[in-house]
Amino acid sequence: MKDVLDDIERWRNEGRRVALATVIDVRGSGPRGPGATMAVSEDGEVAGSVSGGCVEGAVVTEALEVLAAGSPRMCTFGYSDDEAFAVGLTCGGTISLFVEPLNW
């Protein structure tokens, strides 16, 4: 989380909306552990990482949808998930994320 705070503060000062994705569970082998965080600004700028790069694009899409809806959601990516496999989550595990809009 600490690695994204400067970007979150900058986006806040610029009046931009931000969503935060946090790894809450890893089953099997996973690229990043619980607590790994990625922030996404409303225009798609990214800070941090939840998967070391393998599902970041899909997480950005989820974050932008959360900002549009204004409500948080859970999402899961795993080896058997066609989308996760397509974007590169081939480590054999499953990661669960909580994606939430940050409200100033």
MOPAC internal coordinates of N, CA, C and O (Angstrom, degrees):
PM7 1SCF
backbone

  N    0.0000 0     0.00 0     0.00 0    0    0    0
  C    1.4466 1     0.00 0     0.00 0    1    0    0
  C    1.5254 1   110.89 1     0.00 0    2    1    0
  O    1.2310 1   120.30 1   140.52 1    3    2    1
  N    1.3294 1   117.03 1   -39.48 1    3    2    1
  C    1.4608 1   119.80 1  -176.69 1    5    3    2
  C    1.5166 1   112.57 1   -58.98 1    6    5    3
  O    1.2310 1   120.46 1   148.85 1    7    6    5
  N    1.3525 1   116.72 1   -31.15 1    7    6    5
  C    1.4577 1   119.10 1  -177.75 1    9    7    6
  C    1.5295 1   113.30 1   -72.50 1   10    9    7
  O    1.2310 1   119.27 1   168.79 1   11   10    9
  N    1.3256 1   119.01 1   -11.21 1   11   10    9
  C    1.4632 1   120.80 1   179.53 1   13   11   10
  C    1.5306 1   113.12 1  -108.35 1   14   13   11
  O    1.2310 1   119.91 1   172.43 1   15   14   13
  N    1.3202 1   117.78 1    -7.57 1   15   14   13
  C    1.4649 1   120.75 1  -174.30 1   17   15   14
  C    1.5290 1   113.36 1   -61.02 1   18   17   15
  O    1.2310 1   120.08 1   139.07 1   19   18   17
  N    1.3283 1   117.44 1   -40.93 1   19   18   17
  C    1.4670 1   119.35 1  -179.79 1   21   19   18
  C    1.5249 1   111.12 1   -62.22 1   22   21   19
  O    1.2310 1   120.74 1   137.53 1   23   22   21
  N    1.3436 1   116.19 1   -42.47 1   23   22   21
  C    1.4639 1   119.54 1   179.29 1   25   23   22
  C    1.5289 1   111.09 1   -66.67 1   26   25   23
  O    1.2310 1   120.29 1   137.65 1   27   26   25
  N    1.3301 1   117.05 1   -42.35 1   27   26   25
  C    1.4652 1   120.22 1   178.32 1   29   27   26
  C    1.5283 1   110.11 1   -59.61 1   30   29   27
  O    1.2310 1   120.21 1   135.13 1   31   30   29
  N    1.3084 1   117.21 1   -44.87 1   31   30   29
  C    1.4627 1   120.88 1  -179.85 1   33   31   30
  C    1.5261 1   111.32 1   -63.46 1   34   33   31
  O    1.2310 1   120.73 1   138.46 1   35   34   33
  N    1.3322 1   116.21 1   -41.54 1   35   34   33
  C    1.4744 1   119.83 1   178.25 1   37   35   34
  C    1.5240 1   110.64 1   -62.47 1   38   37   35
  O    1.2310 1   120.38 1   133.55 1   39   38   37
  N    1.3385 1   116.88 1   -46.45 1   39   38   37
  C    1.4655 1   120.42 1   179.46 1   41   39   38
  C    1.5226 1   110.80 1   -62.71 1   42   41   39
  O    1.2310 1   120.50 1   140.50 1   43   42   41
  N    1.3144 1   116.65 1   -39.50 1   43   42   41
  C    1.4725 1   120.94 1   178.03 1   45   43   42
  C    1.5230 1   110.35 1   -61.37 1   46   45   43
  O    1.2310 1   120.71 1   134.27 1   47   46   45
  N    1.3309 1   116.25 1   -45.73 1   47   46   45
  C    1.4672 1   120.35 1   179.54 1   49   47   46
  C    1.5174 1   112.01 1   -64.13 1   50   49   47
  O    1.2310 1   120.09 1   153.30 1   51   50   49
  N    1.3080 1   117.44 1   -26.70 1   51   50   49
  C    1.4643 1   122.53 1   177.65 1   53   51   50
  C    1.5300 1   111.85 1   -86.18 1   54   53   51
  O    1.2310 1   120.13 1   178.01 1   55   54   53
  N    1.3293 1   117.36 1    -1.99 1   55   54   53
  C    1.4533 1   121.37 1   178.41 1   57   55   54
  C    1.5159 1   114.55 1    79.11 1   58   57   55
  O    1.2310 1   120.45 1  -161.80 1   59   58   57
  N    1.3210 1   116.75 1    18.20 1   59   58   57
  C    1.4588 1   121.00 1  -179.12 1   61   59   58
  C    1.5307 1   110.44 1   -89.58 1   62   61   59
  O    1.2310 1   121.23 1   -35.45 1   63   62   61
  N    1.3236 1   115.26 1   144.55 1   63   62   61
  C    1.4595 1   120.92 1   174.91 1   65   63   62
  C    1.5240 1   108.70 1   -79.59 1   66   65   63
  O    1.2310 1   121.09 1   -29.03 1   67   66   65
  N    1.3407 1   115.52 1   150.97 1   67   66   65
  C    1.4610 1   121.33 1  -175.18 1   69   67   66
  C    1.5277 1   109.90 1  -139.06 1   70   69   67
  O    1.2310 1   121.04 1   -39.01 1   71   70   69
  N    1.3327 1   115.61 1   140.99 1   71   70   69
  C    1.4600 1   121.95 1   170.99 1   73   71   70
  C    1.5238 1   107.83 1  -113.59 1   74   73   71
  O    1.2310 1   121.29 1   -32.88 1   75   74   73
  N    1.3256 1   115.13 1   147.12 1   75   74   73
  C    1.4480 1   121.70 1  -179.61 1   77   75   74
  C    1.5281 1   108.98 1  -120.39 1   78   77   75
  O    1.2310 1   120.94 1   -53.64 1   79   78   77
  N    1.3369 1   115.81 1   126.36 1   79   78   77
  C    1.4686 1   121.75 1   176.52 1   81   79   78
  C    1.5221 1   107.49 1  -109.38 1   82   81   79
  O    1.2310 1   120.58 1   -51.00 1   83   82   81
  N    1.3342 1   116.50 1   129.00 1   83   82   81
  C    1.4573 1   122.19 1  -177.80 1   85   83   82
  C    1.5191 1   109.93 1  -128.73 1   86   85   83
  O    1.2310 1   120.64 1   -48.90 1   87   86   85
  N    1.3291 1   116.38 1   131.10 1   87   86   85
  C    1.4587 1   120.72 1   174.73 1   89   87   86
  C    1.5232 1   107.45 1   -69.69 1   90   89   87
  O    1.2310 1   120.72 1   -56.10 1   91   90   89
  N    1.3423 1   116.22 1   123.90 1   91   90   89
  C    1.4624 1   119.74 1   179.76 1   93   91   90
  C    1.5231 1   112.35 1  -111.33 1   94   93   91
  O    1.2310 1   120.48 1   164.10 1   95   94   93
  N    1.3461 1   116.70 1   -15.90 1   95   94   93
  C    1.4591 1   119.05 1   179.30 1   97   95   94
  C    1.5207 1   109.33 1  -158.41 1   98   97   95
  O    1.2310 1   121.24 1   -36.95 1   99   98   97
  N    1.3233 1   115.24 1   143.05 1   99   98   97
  C    1.4631 1   122.24 1   173.75 1  101   99   98
  C    1.5163 1   107.02 1  -130.88 1  102  101   99
  O    1.2310 1   120.79 1   -55.42 1  103  102  101
  N    1.3181 1   116.10 1   124.58 1  103  102  101
  C    1.4614 1   120.63 1   176.28 1  105  103  102
  C    1.5248 1   107.50 1  -114.84 1  106  105  103
  O    1.2310 1   121.00 1   -51.09 1  107  106  105
  N    1.3174 1   115.69 1   128.91 1  107  106  105
  C    1.4557 1   120.05 1  -175.59 1  109  107  106
  C    1.5175 1   109.62 1    77.37 1  110  109  107
  O    1.2310 1   121.08 1    28.85 1  111  110  109
  N    1.3044 1   115.53 1  -151.15 1  111  110  109
  C    1.4606 1   121.22 1  -179.38 1  113  111  110
  C    1.5257 1   109.51 1   -81.74 1  114  113  111
  O    1.2310 1   120.54 1   -47.86 1  115  114  113
  N    1.3257 1   116.58 1   132.14 1  115  114  113
  C    1.4584 1   120.63 1   179.23 1  117  115  114
  C    1.5116 1   111.01 1  -139.35 1  118  117  115
  O    1.2310 1   120.42 1   -28.83 1  119  118  117
  N    1.3291 1   116.79 1   151.17 1  119  118  117
  C    1.4587 1   120.49 1  -177.18 1  121  119  118
  C    1.5282 1   114.09 1   -72.02 1  122  121  119
  O    1.2310 1   119.47 1   149.13 1  123  122  121
  N    1.3344 1   118.61 1   -30.87 1  123  122  121
  C    1.4658 1   122.64 1   179.54 1  125  123  122
  C    1.5181 1   107.92 1  -138.34 1  126  125  123
  O    1.2310 1   120.39 1   -29.47 1  127  126  125
  N    1.3190 1   116.86 1   150.53 1  127  126  125
  C    1.4498 1   121.25 1  -176.97 1  129  127  126
  C    1.5124 1   113.77 1   -89.32 1  130  129  127
  O    1.2310 1   120.71 1    -5.53 1  131  130  129
  N    1.3440 1   116.25 1   174.47 1  131  130  129
  C    1.4546 1   121.05 1   175.98 1  133  131  130
  C    1.5321 1   110.37 1   -54.38 1  134  133  131
  O    1.2310 1   121.56 1   -40.41 1  135  134  133
  N    1.3225 1   114.63 1   139.59 1  135  134  133
  C    1.4564 1   120.87 1  -178.19 1  137  135  134
  C    1.5145 1   113.13 1    99.37 1  138  137  135
  O    1.2310 1   119.86 1   161.27 1  139  138  137
  N    1.3273 1   117.87 1   -18.73 1  139  138  137
  C    1.4688 1   120.05 1   176.68 1  141  139  138
  C    1.5270 1   108.22 1   -59.26 1  142  141  139
  O    1.2310 1   120.77 1   -42.70 1  143  142  141
  N    1.3232 1   116.14 1   137.30 1  143  142  141
  C    1.4646 1   120.52 1  -170.80 1  145  143  142
  C    1.5182 1   111.71 1  -131.92 1  146  145  143
  O    1.2310 1   121.53 1   -35.58 1  147  146  145
  N    1.3294 1   114.68 1   144.42 1  147  146  145
  C    1.4578 1   121.78 1   173.85 1  149  147  146
  C    1.5262 1   107.87 1  -134.73 1  150  149  147
  O    1.2310 1   120.76 1   -48.84 1  151  150  149
  N    1.3266 1   116.16 1   131.16 1  151  150  149
  C    1.4598 1   121.13 1   175.88 1  153  151  150
  C    1.5228 1   108.48 1  -106.01 1  154  153  151
  O    1.2310 1   120.99 1   -36.57 1  155  154  153
  N    1.3324 1   115.70 1   143.43 1  155  154  153
  C    1.4617 1   121.55 1  -179.56 1  157  155  154
  C    1.5192 1   107.88 1  -131.89 1  158  157  155
  O    1.2310 1   120.77 1   -55.34 1  159  158  157
  N    1.3346 1   116.13 1   124.66 1  159  158  157
  C    1.4646 1   119.67 1   176.95 1  161  159  158
  C    1.5258 1   109.15 1   -80.52 1  162  161  159
  O    1.2310 1   120.79 1   -14.49 1  163  162  161
  N    1.3176 1   116.09 1   165.51 1  163  162  161
  C    1.4563 1   120.80 1  -177.05 1  165  163  162
  C    1.5204 1   113.31 1   -62.24 1  166  165  163
  O    1.2310 1   120.04 1   160.33 1  167  166  165
  N    1.3189 1   117.52 1   -19.67 1  167  166  165
  C    1.4636 1   119.98 1   177.75 1  169  167  166
  C    1.5247 1   112.46 1  -101.02 1  170  169  167
  O    1.2310 1   120.47 1  -166.23 1  171  170  169
  N    1.3438 1   116.70 1    13.77 1  171  170  169
  C    1.4544 1   121.47 1   172.34 1  173  171  170
  C    1.5111 1   116.10 1    89.22 1  174  173  171
  O    1.2310 1   119.79 1  -172.90 1  175  174  173
  N    1.3214 1   118.00 1     7.10 1  175  174  173
  C    1.4663 1   119.95 1   175.88 1  177  175  174
  C    1.5271 1   108.05 1   -72.77 1  178  177  175
  O    1.2310 1   120.27 1   -39.22 1  179  178  177
  N    1.3335 1   117.09 1   140.78 1  179  178  177
  C    1.4609 1   122.20 1  -171.94 1  181  179  178
  C    1.5216 1   110.64 1  -122.39 1  182  181  179
  O    1.2310 1   121.18 1   -38.47 1  183  182  181
  N    1.3394 1   115.35 1   141.53 1  183  182  181
  C    1.4616 1   122.67 1   171.86 1  185  183  182
  C    1.5176 1   107.55 1  -133.77 1  186  185  183
  O    1.2310 1   120.30 1   -43.21 1  187  186  185
  N    1.3172 1   117.04 1   136.79 1  187  186  185
  C    1.4555 1   121.33 1   179.15 1  189  187  186
  C    1.5110 1   112.30 1    85.35 1  190  189  187
  O    1.2310 1   120.89 1     5.42 1  191  190  189
  N    1.3386 1   115.90 1  -174.58 1  191  190  189
  C    1.4581 1   121.39 1  -176.48 1  193  191  190
  C    1.5275 1   109.64 1  -155.62 1  194  193  191
  O    1.2310 1   121.11 1   -38.64 1  195  194  193
  N    1.3204 1   115.49 1   141.36 1  195  194  193
  C    1.4580 1   119.95 1   175.62 1  197  195  194
  C    1.5232 1   112.42 1  -110.86 1  198  197  195
  O    1.2310 1   120.77 1   169.80 1  199  198  197
  N    1.3372 1   116.14 1   -10.20 1  199  198  197
  C    1.4655 1   117.83 1  -176.30 1  201  199  198
  C    1.5177 1   113.55 1  -144.52 1  202  201  199
  O    1.2310 1   119.84 1  -165.82 1  203  202  201
  N    1.3050 1   117.90 1    14.18 1  203  202  201
  C    1.4522 1   118.77 1  -178.70 1  205  203  202
  C    1.5147 1   112.71 1    68.13 1  206  205  203
  O    1.2310 1   120.43 1  -164.66 1  207  206  205
  N    1.3280 1   116.78 1    15.34 1  207  206  205
  C    1.4546 1   121.41 1   175.33 1  209  207  206
  C    1.5140 1   115.80 1   109.95 1  210  209  207
  O    1.2310 1   119.41 1   164.06 1  211  210  209
  N    1.3279 1   118.73 1   -15.94 1  211  210  209
  C    1.4655 1   118.42 1  -170.89 1  213  211  210
  C    1.5284 1   114.96 1   -77.09 1  214  213  211
  O    1.2310 1   118.62 1   152.65 1  215  214  213
  N    1.3239 1   120.24 1   -27.35 1  215  214  213
  C    1.4682 1   120.19 1   176.74 1  217  215  214
  C    1.5274 1   112.17 1  -126.13 1  218  217  215
  O    1.2310 1   120.36 1  -165.33 1  219  218  217
  N    1.3135 1   116.92 1    14.67 1  219  218  217
  C    1.4648 1   120.27 1  -175.59 1  221  219  218
  C    1.5329 1   112.95 1   -56.89 1  222  221  219
  O    1.2310 1   119.96 1   139.47 1  223  222  221
  N    1.3251 1   117.68 1   -40.53 1  223  222  221
  C    1.4683 1   120.14 1   179.76 1  225  223  222
  C    1.5149 1   112.35 1   -60.12 1  226  225  223
  O    1.2310 1   120.68 1   136.89 1  227  226  225
  N    1.3227 1   116.30 1   -43.11 1  227  226  225
  C    1.4638 1   120.23 1   178.53 1  229  227  226
  C    1.5222 1   110.92 1   -67.34 1  230  229  227
  O    1.2310 1   120.10 1   145.77 1  231  230  229
  N    1.3232 1   117.41 1   -34.23 1  231  230  229
  C    1.4661 1   121.03 1   179.04 1  233  231  230
  C    1.5249 1   110.30 1   -69.84 1  234  233  231
  O    1.2310 1   119.95 1   142.99 1  235  234  233
  N    1.3166 1   117.70 1   -37.01 1  235  234  233
  C    1.4715 1   120.52 1   175.64 1  237  235  234
  C    1.5251 1   109.49 1   -59.62 1  238  237  235
  O    1.2310 1   120.41 1   135.59 1  239  238  237
  N    1.3261 1   116.83 1   -44.41 1  239  238  237
  C    1.4649 1   121.00 1   178.09 1  241  239  238
  C    1.5278 1   110.57 1   -59.02 1  242  241  239
  O    1.2310 1   120.22 1   134.14 1  243  242  241
  N    1.3292 1   117.19 1   -45.86 1  243  242  241
  C    1.4692 1   121.39 1   177.88 1  245  243  242
  C    1.5263 1   110.55 1   -60.45 1  246  245  243
  O    1.2310 1   120.25 1   135.89 1  247  246  245
  N    1.3280 1   117.12 1   -44.11 1  247  246  245
  C    1.4686 1   121.34 1  -178.34 1  249  247  246
  C    1.5232 1   110.91 1   -63.18 1  250  249  247
  O    1.2310 1   119.99 1   137.61 1  251  250  249
  N    1.3103 1   117.62 1   -42.39 1  251  250  249
  C    1.4692 1   120.37 1   179.11 1  253  251  250
  C    1.5178 1   111.01 1   -66.20 1  254  253  251
  O    1.2310 1   120.08 1   144.15 1  255  254  253
  N    1.3250 1   117.45 1   -35.85 1  255  254  253
  C    1.4660 1   120.70 1   175.96 1  257  255  254
  C    1.5252 1   111.02 1   -66.56 1  258  257  255
  O    1.2310 1   120.41 1   141.97 1  259  258  257
  N    1.3264 1   116.82 1   -38.03 1  259  258  257
  C    1.4684 1   121.05 1   176.79 1  261  259  258
  C    1.5234 1   109.99 1   -63.43 1  262  261  259
  O    1.2310 1   120.17 1   138.30 1  263  262  261
  N    1.3165 1   117.27 1   -41.70 1  263  262  261
  C    1.4694 1   119.91 1   178.10 1  265  263  262
  C    1.5260 1   110.71 1   -64.06 1  266  265  263
  O    1.2310 1   120.17 1   139.92 1  267  266  265
  N    1.3203 1   117.29 1   -40.08 1  267  266  265
  C    1.4702 1   120.73 1   179.69 1  269  267  266
  C    1.5241 1   111.14 1   -66.10 1  270  269  267
  O    1.2310 1   120.28 1   139.74 1  271  270  269
  N    1.3247 1   117.07 1   -40.26 1  271  270  269
  C    1.4668 1   121.56 1  -177.74 1  273  271  270
  C    1.5240 1   112.20 1   -81.60 1  274  273  271
  O    1.2310 1   120.79 1   151.30 1  275  274  273
  N    1.3361 1   116.10 1   -28.70 1  275  274  273
  C    1.4571 1   120.08 1  -178.94 1  277  275  274
  C    1.5096 1   114.87 1    79.76 1  278  277  275
  O    1.2310 1   120.36 1  -169.45 1  279  278  277
  N    1.3382 1   116.92 1    10.55 1  279  278  277
  C    1.4684 1   119.02 1  -179.82 1  281  279  278
  C    1.5323 1   110.05 1  -134.04 1  282  281  279
  O    1.2310 1   120.75 1   -30.97 1  283  282  281
  N    1.3309 1   116.17 1   149.03 1  283  282  281
  C    1.4731 1   120.46 1  -177.52 1  285  283  282
  C    1.5176 1   111.69 1   -72.99 1  286  285  283
  O    1.2310 1   121.35 1   -14.54 1  287  286  285
  N    1.3332 1   115.03 1   165.46 1  287  286  285
  C    1.4589 1   120.53 1   175.68 1  289  287  286
  C    1.5201 1   110.07 1  -155.38 1  290  289  287
  O    1.2310 1   121.80 1   -20.73 1  291  290  289
  N    1.3055 1   114.17 1   159.27 1  291  290  289
  C    1.4585 1   122.09 1   172.95 1  293  291  290
  C    1.5246 1   107.23 1   -99.08 1  294  293  291
  O    1.2310 1   120.55 1   -33.57 1  295  294  293
  N    1.3189 1   116.56 1   146.43 1  295  294  293
  C    1.4572 1   120.28 1   172.14 1  297  295  294
  C    1.5239 1   108.61 1  -144.89 1  298  297  295
  O    1.2310 1   121.44 1   -27.72 1  299  298  297
  N    1.3108 1   114.86 1   152.28 1  299  298  297
  C    1.4535 1   121.41 1  -176.20 1  301  299  298
  C    1.5136 1   109.20 1  -132.29 1  302  301  299
  O    1.2310 1   121.12 1   -41.65 1  303  302  301
  N    1.3241 1   115.47 1   138.35 1  303  302  301
  C    1.4552 1   122.06 1   174.97 1  305  303  302
  C    1.5118 1   107.62 1  -127.36 1  306  305  303
  O    1.2310 1   121.05 1   -46.71 1  307  306  305
  N    1.3299 1   115.60 1   133.29 1  307  306  305
  C    1.4524 1   119.50 1  -179.56 1  309  307  306
  C    1.4955 1   111.76 1  -147.54 1  310  309  307
  O    1.2310 1   121.59 1    -8.04 1  311  310  309
  N    1.3084 1   114.55 1   171.96 1  311  310  309
  C    1.4518 1   121.32 1  -176.63 1  313  311  310
  C    1.5180 1   112.14 1   -57.83 1  314  313  311
  O    1.2310 1   120.00 1   144.02 1  315  314  313
  N    1.3353 1   117.61 1   -35.98 1  315  314  313
  C    1.4577 1   120.24 1  -178.42 1  317  315  314
  C    1.5208 1   112.74 1   -83.76 1  318  317  315
  O    1.2310 1   120.49 1   171.90 1  319  318  317
  N    1.3118 1   116.66 1    -8.10 1  319  318  317
  C    1.4611 1   121.78 1   178.64 1  321  319  318
  C    1.5281 1   108.31 1   -77.55 1  322  321  319
  O    1.2310 1   120.13 1   -63.57 1  323  322  321
  N    1.3383 1   117.35 1   116.43 1  323  322  321
  C    1.4607 1   121.08 1  -176.42 1  325  323  322
  C    1.5223 1   112.06 1   -54.90 1  326  325  323
  O    1.2310 1   120.28 1   138.11 1  327  326  325
  N    1.3309 1   117.07 1   -41.89 1  327  326  325
  C    1.4605 1   119.90 1  -179.66 1  329  327  326
  C    1.5230 1   111.20 1   -65.43 1  330  329  327
  O    1.2310 1   120.59 1   136.59 1  331  330  329
  N    1.3149 1   116.47 1   -43.41 1  331  330  329
  C    1.4610 1   119.46 1   179.69 1  333  331  330
  C    1.5177 1   110.68 1   -63.77 1  334  333  331
  O    1.2310 1   120.10 1   138.65 1  335  334  333
  N    1.3315 1   117.42 1   -41.35 1  335  334  333
  C    1.4599 1   119.91 1   178.75 1  337  335  334
  C    1.5237 1   109.95 1   -64.15 1  338  337  335
  O    1.2310 1   120.72 1   139.59 1  339  338  337
  N    1.3352 1   116.24 1   -40.41 1  339  338  337
  C    1.4631 1   120.28 1  -179.10 1  341  339  338
  C    1.5204 1   111.85 1   -62.16 1  342  341  339
  O    1.2310 1   120.00 1   145.54 1  343  342  341
  N    1.3382 1   117.61 1   -34.46 1  343  342  341
  C    1.4558 1   119.86 1  -179.08 1  345  343  342
  C    1.5181 1   112.33 1   -93.11 1  346  345  343
  O    1.2310 1   119.73 1  -179.88 1  347  346  345
  N    1.3381 1   118.12 1     0.12 1  347  346  345
  C    1.4408 1   119.59 1   169.84 1  349  347  346
  C    1.5136 1   118.77 1   112.58 1  350  349  347
  O    1.2310 1   118.86 1  -171.33 1  351  350  349
  N    1.3261 1   119.79 1     8.67 1  351  350  349
  C    1.4677 1   120.19 1   178.91 1  353  351  350
  C    1.5249 1   108.26 1   -80.40 1  354  353  351
  O    1.2310 1   121.04 1  -100.84 1  355  354  353
  N    1.3180 1   115.62 1    79.16 1  355  354  353
  C    1.4571 1   121.26 1  -175.71 1  357  355  354
  C    1.5209 1   111.69 1  -105.96 1  358  357  355
  O    1.2310 1   119.98 1  -166.11 1  359  358  357
  N    1.3312 1   117.64 1    13.89 1  359  358  357
  C    1.4641 1   121.12 1  -176.93 1  361  359  358
  C    1.5260 1   112.13 1   -73.28 1  362  361  359
  O    1.2310 1   120.12 1   168.55 1  363  362  361
  N    1.3220 1   117.38 1   -11.45 1  363  362  361
  C    1.4480 1   120.39 1   177.37 1  365  363  362
  C    1.5066 1   114.56 1    94.07 1  366  365  363
  O    1.2310 1   119.56 1   173.90 1  367  366  365
  N    1.3093 1   118.45 1    -6.10 1  367  366  365
  C    1.4569 1   121.78 1  -178.65 1  369  367  366
  C    1.5042 1   112.67 1  -103.91 1  370  369  367
  O    1.2310 1   121.60 1     7.22 1  371  370  369
  N    1.3199 1   114.54 1  -172.78 1  371  370  369
  C    1.4585 1   122.83 1   178.13 1  373  371  370
  C    1.5189 1   108.25 1  -132.41 1  374  373  371
  O    1.2310 1   120.54 1   -46.32 1  375  374  373
  N    1.3256 1   116.57 1   133.68 1  375  374  373
  C    1.4629 1   120.38 1   175.94 1  377  375  374
  C    1.5195 1   109.19 1  -117.22 1  378  377  375
  O    1.2310 1   121.11 1   -42.37 1  379  378  377
  N    1.3268 1   115.48 1   137.63 1  379  378  377
  C    1.4650 1   121.80 1   176.46 1  381  379  378
  C    1.5114 1   108.07 1  -112.71 1  382  381  379
  O    1.2310 1   120.99 1   -43.59 1  383  382  381
  N    1.3217 1   115.72 1   136.41 1  383  382  381
  C    1.4580 1   122.41 1  -177.32 1  385  383  382
  C    1.5179 1   110.81 1  -123.76 1  386  385  383
  O    1.2310 1   121.19 1   -31.69 1  387  386  385
  N    1.3239 1   115.32 1   148.31 1  387  386  385
  C    1.4601 1   122.06 1   168.18 1  389  387  386
  C    1.5156 1   105.40 1  -109.43 1  390  389  387
  O    1.2310 1   120.68 1   -57.69 1  391  390  389
  N    1.3289 1   116.31 1   122.31 1  391  390  389
  C    1.4604 1   121.90 1  -178.22 1  393  391  390
  C    1.5209 1   107.44 1  -115.20 1  394  393  391
  O    1.2310 1   120.75 1   -55.34 1  395  394  393
  N    1.3288 1   116.18 1   124.66 1  395  394  393
  C    1.4690 1   120.55 1  -174.46 1  397  395  394
  C    1.5237 1   111.47 1  -138.53 1  398  397  395
  O    1.2310 1   120.71 1   -34.21 1  399  398  397
  N    1.3269 1   116.24 1   145.79 1  399  398  397
  C    1.4619 1   118.73 1   172.42 1  401  399  398
  C    1.5330 1   108.65 1   -76.59 1  402  401  399
  O    1.2310 1   120.65 1   -39.85 1  403  402  401
  N    1.3072 1   116.36 1   140.15 1  403  402  401
  C    1.4569 1   119.91 1   174.42 1  405  403  402
  C    1.5232 1   108.55 1   -88.82 1  406  405  403
  O    1.2310 1   120.92 1   -51.42 1  407  406  405
  N    1.2943 1   115.84 1   128.58 1  407  406  405
  C    1.4659 1   120.24 1  -179.99 1  409  407  406
  C    1.5166 1   108.28 1  -107.39 1  410  409  407
  O    1.2310 1   121.10 1   -55.14 1  411  410  409
  N    1.3024 1   115.50 1   124.86 1  411  410  409
  C    1.4617 1   119.97 1  -179.26 1  413  411  410
  C    1.4917 1   107.69 1   -78.04 1  414  413  411
  O    1.2310 1   120.10 1   180.00 1  415  414  413

